[in-house]
Amino acid sequence: MGVLNVLLLIVLFLSGLATVFLVLMHSGKGTGLSEMLSASIVPSSAGTGVIEKNLDRLTVITSVVFIVCICILALTFPVGTIG
């Protein structure tokens, strides 16, 4: 396994963890971690839209990085090697 594959595996692991964390931060019908954080930071409802948009963007970015890492690993991973 080459250096590229090791780096891609590390990025894959980190982006997977970040994606799971960001998805769990999303609110569902007014409840959730993002609602608690936005309510404690900005008392008005105007700021929650910005926080949700940024959370959506970060989730999409980490998901795309995860998928790209999987595709590159599928093309570059050595075939037929065990251990």
C-alpha positions in Angstrom: 0.0 0.0 0.0 1.4 3.3 -1.1 1.7 6.7 0.6 -1.3 8.0 -1.4 -3.5 5.2 -0.2 -2.5 5.8 3.5 -3.3 9.5 3.1 -6.6 8.8 1.4 -7.6 6.3 4.2 -6.8 9.0 6.8 -8.8 11.6 4.9 -11.6 9.1 4.4 -11.8 8.3 8.1 -11.7 12.0 9.2 -14.3 13.1 6.6 -16.5 10.2 7.6 -16.4 11.2 11.3 -17.0 14.9 10.4 -19.9 14.0 8.2 -21.5 11.9 11.0 -21.0 14.7 13.5 -22.4 17.4 11.2 -25.5 15.3 10.3 -26.1 14.8 14.0 -25.9 18.5 14.5 -28.8 19.1 12.1 -32.1 20.0 13.7 -35.3 18.1 13.1 -38.4 20.2 13.3 -37.0 22.7 15.8 -35.0 20.4 18.0 -31.5 19.3 18.0 -28.0 20.4 18.7 -27.9 23.2 16.1 -31.1 24.7 17.6 -29.6 24.7 21.1 -26.3 26.2 19.9 -28.0 28.9 17.7 -30.5 29.7 20.5 -27.6 30.2 23.0 -25.4 32.2 20.6 -28.1 34.4 18.9 -31.3 34.9 20.7 -33.2 36.1 17.6 -34.4 33.8 14.9 -32.6 35.7 12.2 -29.2 34.1 12.9 -30.5 30.5 12.8 -30.8 30.6 9.0 -27.2 31.5 8.6 -26.0 28.8 11.0 -28.2 26.2 9.2 -26.9 27.2 5.8 -23.3 27.0 7.0 -24.0 23.6 8.6 -25.5 22.4 5.3 -22.5 23.6 3.3 -20.1 21.9 5.6 -22.1 18.7 5.5 -22.1 18.7 1.7 -18.4 19.4 1.5 -17.4 16.6 3.9 -19.8 14.2 2.1 -18.2 15.0 -1.3 -14.7 14.6 0.2 -15.8 11.2 1.6 -17.2 10.1 -1.8 -14.2 11.3 -3.8 -11.8 9.5 -1.4 -13.8 6.3 -1.9 -13.6 6.6 -5.7 -9.9 7.3 -5.7 -9.2 4.5 -3.3 -11.3 2.1 -5.5 -9.0 3.0 -8.5 -5.7 3.0 -6.7 -5.9 0.3 -4.1 -3.6 -2.6 -4.8 -5.6 -5.7 -6.0 -4.7 -9.1 -4.8 -2.7 -8.2 -1.8 -3.5 -9.4 1.6 -1.8 -8.0 4.7 
